[in-house]
Amino acid sequence: MKFEILNKDTRSKARTGIITTAHGEIQTPIFMPVGTVGSVKAVSQQDLKDDIKAQIILGNTYHLYLRPGIDVLEKAGGLHKFMNWDRPMLTDSGGYQVFSLSANRKLKEEGAEFRSHIDGSKHLFTPEKVVDIQRIIGADIIMAFDECPPYPSTKEYAKNSMMLTHRWLKRGWDYFNASQPKYGYSQAFFPIVQGSTYKDLRIQSAETIAAYSSFGNAIGGLSVGEPIEDMYEMLEIVNNILPLEKPRYLMGVGTPVNILEGIALGTDMFDCVMPTRNARNGMLFTSEGIINIKNKKWEDDFSPIDSNGTSYVDTYYTKAYLRHLMHAKEYLAAQIASIHNLAFYLWLVEEARYHINKGDFYEWKSVMVIKLATRL
């Protein structure tokens, strides 16, 4: 596995690159559709490949561990084979999901004890067990087990949480390096920077993570309710410390504007459930701005969903027809809207790569962030 930087923007910290994995190349900056349980909601693998042009997708350790279970995944030969996906894959460690189960989990030095949201059964995730699970899932890139502190957190809580994450990282890193992949190809292990919105904690965490010889690094604990200015400030601080020659992954972010600003701050990889979740509720992201397709103004608008044509659905279906499907609660509505939003996100990062390589990313971004934030 390797990462090569191709071009850098002169007026920002944006850069283009290529991550090479056993399942193919990933052109960065990249957005990764979220396939939590081995499925991107309402979207087939064929559409992900052929229309959306996803280069890498995500699976989630917590959800896949509970269902279908690691025994099934191991018998299948890993998640790639189980879901018939032959391109790169990344798995989250489950730390965020355990964090979100605050009423049903207990944190201790050994790990995180939690009850399943499915049947209430009790489980324990340790840094070592999470590596084992991700070995069985077989993702190309796997995450260290961490605690994601809520926002707001007191500084004392954020510091204790960060130190626990660092201790868990050491255990997970040692165990990862003492173990082997299960399916004959290499896996990369990403540590995760934490520290909430406290500048000194983020610096300390980034310096700790940067000291590991990991293939790449992740930035967690953002987009959890903090002001957007704080997110950008923390991201800038962390990216100034994390090694330039390694890919940087901002976890769980975000809107199209967030992604462009994140790219400008030197981030290479993004994921978020927003494009599919918002699609199912009728919110569409387009090259001219944001559309709530349920609004009456689209009732007799027979123009394409997005005249830019980032996906076949943009020209195949009209705004009026998609609005009708939404109000009729047809399953096809979620499919069309999800394909559109994901294709738009992948188009957006492709355009960002184009403009970084061309040398006018900063000027292009300045125009696009205004458009992308506009409600039509």
N, C-alpha and C positions, 0 to 999 in steps of 0.2 A: 504494500500500500504506500502511496506517495502523494505529496501535494506540491504542485508547481505554480508559482505566481507568474502570470503572463504579462499583465500591464497594471500600472498604477495611475490614478488620477492626480493631476498636479495641484488642484485646488481643494481637495478633500483627502481623506484617508481611504477612499474606495479603491478596490483592486479586483482584478479578474484572475481566476486560476482554474486549475483542474485537479480534482481528487481522483486518483486511480485506485479502484478496488477490484476484488476478484469478480464482481458482478457488473463491472463496467465503469465508465468515467462519469464524473459529476462536474459539470461546469459551474464555477462559482463567480459571483454570488448566486445562491440557489434558494428556492422555497420548497419545502418538503411537505406534501399532503399528509395528513394524519390518518393512519389506518389503525386505530386503537386496538381493535380485537381481530386484526388480520383482514380488515375491510375498511376502505374509505367510504363513508356512509353515502348511499344512493348512487355510487359510481362503480362501474365494473373495472376490472383490471385492463380489459381491452381499451376502454375509454381513457384510462390513466396513461396508457402507452401511446395510443394512436392519435388522440385528439388533444388531451391535456399536455402530453409530452412530459410527464413526470419523470425525472431522472433518478429520484430516490424517494421512498416513502418511509413512514414511521410505524412501528408497532409499540405496544405498551406492555411492559413486563408484568405489572400488577394485574391487568385485565386478562392477559393471555395465560398467566399462571393459574388464575381461578377458572378460566374457561377459554379454550377446551381443556387446558391442563397440560403440564409439561410432558406427561407420559404420551399423550396423543401426538404432540409436536415432535417428540423424539422418534416415535415410530414412523412419522411421516417423513423424517429426514430434515426437520427444521421448518421454519415458517415460509421460507422461499418456496419450497416444494408443496407445502400444505395449501398455500393460496395461489400457487402457480404464478409467482412473480420472480422473474429472472434478472431484475435490475437491483442496484444497491438498496440497502435497508438499514435503518437506524432504530435502536430501541431505547426508550426512556427507562430508567431504573425502577420506576414506581414510586420514587420519593415524593413527587408532587401529589400523586393519588393518595398516598398514605397521609400526607399533610392535609388534604381536603377531607379526610375522615377523622377530623380532630376529636369528635365525640366518641369514636369507636377505636381509638388507638392509644398506645402507651409507648413513649420513647424511653429507652434506657441505653446504657453503654453498649450492651450486646447488640442491639438493633431496635427495630420498630415492631411492636406487637399490635396486631389489628384484627378486627373481625370483618369477615367478608360481607360486602354489601348485598351479595346474592343470597346466602343462606345463614349468615351469622356465625359461621365456623371461625375458630381462632387460628391465626397464623403468625409466624415470626419471620420477618425479613432481616437478615444480617448482611453486611457488605459482601461476605463470602458467598452466601446463598444467592444473592442477586447476580453475582458473576456466573454462578452455576446455571441459573435460570436463563440468562442471556446467552450462555454458551449453547444451551439446548435450543433456544429460539433460533440462533444462528445469524443474527444481524451482523452486517459488516462493521458497524460502529455501535459500540455499547457504552452506557453511561455508568459512572460511579454512583453508589447509593449515597444520597444526601438528605438533609432536612431542609425544607423550604419554609423559612419563617413567614408568618402572616404579616400583612401591612394593616395598621401600623404595629410595630414591635418596639418595646423599650430597647435601649442600647444594650442593657445587660442580657436580655433574652437573645437579641441578635448575635451578640458576641459568643454566648454559650452555645447557641445553635451552630454558629460558624466553626467553633472549635470542635464540636462533635462531628460535623461534616468532615473536617480535616483529619480527625482520628479515624473515622470510617474510611476515608479515602486511602490512608496509608494501608489499612488492612485489605481493602479491595484491590489496591494496586499490587501489593505483594502476592495476594492470592491469584490475581489475573496472570501475573508473570510466572507463577509456579504451576499454572494449569495450561491445557492445550485446547485448541478449537476441536469441535467434534466432527466437522464435515469436510476437512481437508483444505480449507482456505483460511487466511488470516483474518483476525478481528482487531479493530483498534479500540482502545479504551480512553474515554474522555473524562478527566476530572471536571468538577463543577465549581465555579466561583460563587460564593454567597456573601452575606454581609449586610443585607437589607439596603437601606438608603443612607447608611453611615459611611462617609468618605474614607475615614481611616480604616474601618473594617474591610471595605472593598479593596483597598490597597493591600492590606495584610493578606487577605484571601487570594487576591490575584498573584501576589509575590510567592505565596505558598504553592499555588497551582503551577505557576510558571517554572518552578524548580524541578518539577517532574519531567521526565523525558517522554511525555506522552505524545502520540501522533497529532492530537488536536485538543482543544479546550472548549468548555462550555461555560456559559454565563447564565446562572439561574436566579430565581427569586425576584425577577422583575415582571412587570405587567400583572401584578397581583393587587392592584388598587392604588398604587402610588401615583402622584401627579406625573404627567408625561415629561415635564422638565427634569424631574428627579431621575426618571428612567434614562433619559439621554445623558445626564451628567454622570451617572454611575457607569453607563456603557463607555463613555469617553475615557473615564478614569481607568477602567479595567483594560480596555483595548490599548492604552498607552503602556501597559505593563506586560500583557501576554505576548509571547514571542511572535514576531512579524512573520516568520517563515512557517507558521502552523495555522491551520484553519480555526476560525473562531465561530462558535455556534451560540446564537442568542435564543434561548429556549422559550417557546410559547408566545412569540411576538410575530405578527400582530396585524395592524391595519396596513393597507398599502403605503400610507404616509410613513408609518413606523418603520416599514421595511426599507424605504428609500433613505430615511434619515439614518437607520442602522448601517446601511451600506456605506453611506458617507462617513460614518465613524469607524469604518474598518472591519465590519462584520461580514462573514462569508456565508453563513447558513442560518435559515429561519424555519420555524414551523408554527402552525397555529390552527385551531379548529374553526376559527372565525369564518373563512370562506364557505365552508360547508354548513356550519351551524346557522350563520346568517342567511344563507341561501334557502334553507328549509323554512325560514320565517319571512321570506320574500324580499330580503335586502340583497341587491346586486351591486357589485363594484364594476364600474366601467371606465373606459379611457377618458370620459368627459365628467365623471363624478358618480355619486351614489344615488341609486334608484330604489325606492320602496315600490315594488311592482304591484302591491295590493292597492295603491292609491287610485282613486277614480280617474285621475288625469290620464292614465294609461289605458282606459277602458276601450277606446276606439283608436288607439295608436298602433297602426299596422306596420311601423318601421321595425328594422332589426333590433334585437336586444342591445347590441353594441355595434355601431356602424364600423368600428375598427376591425371587427371580424376575427377576434382572437380564438374562436372555436366555431365548429360547424353549427352549433346550436344558435349562434348569434345571427346567422343569416337564414337558417332553416325555419326558425320560429320567430313570431312577432311579439312585441310587448303585450299587445292586446290578448293574444292567445295564452301567453304565460300567466297573465293576470287572471284570465278565466279559469285556468287549471288550479291556480292557488286558491281561488274562492270556492271552487268545486271540491277542493281537498283531494285532488288526484295525485297519486304517487308520482306520475310523470313530472309534475311541477317541481318536486324536490330534485329529481334527476336532472332536468334541464338546468335549473338554477345552480345546482352544485357543479355540474360540468362547466357552466359558464364561469362561475367565480374562480374555480381552480385554474381553468385555462387562462383567465385574466391574470392571476397571480404569477403563473409561469411565464406569460407574455411580458409582464412587468419586469421580472428579473432578467429576462432575455434582453429586453430593451436597455436595462441598466448596464448589462455586460457590453452591449453594442456601443453605448455612449462612453463608457470608461475606455474601451479600446480605441474609440474615435478621438477621445481627448476633450469632449465637451459635456461630460457627465454633470458637472456642477451647474452649468447653465440649464441643461435639460431638466435636472431635478428641481431647480427653483421654479420652473413653470409647472411641472407635473404635480408637485405637492399642493399647489393651489387648486388645480383641477380635481385632484383625487379627493380633496376634502369637501368639495362642493356638493350640496344636496340638490338633485335635479327635480 
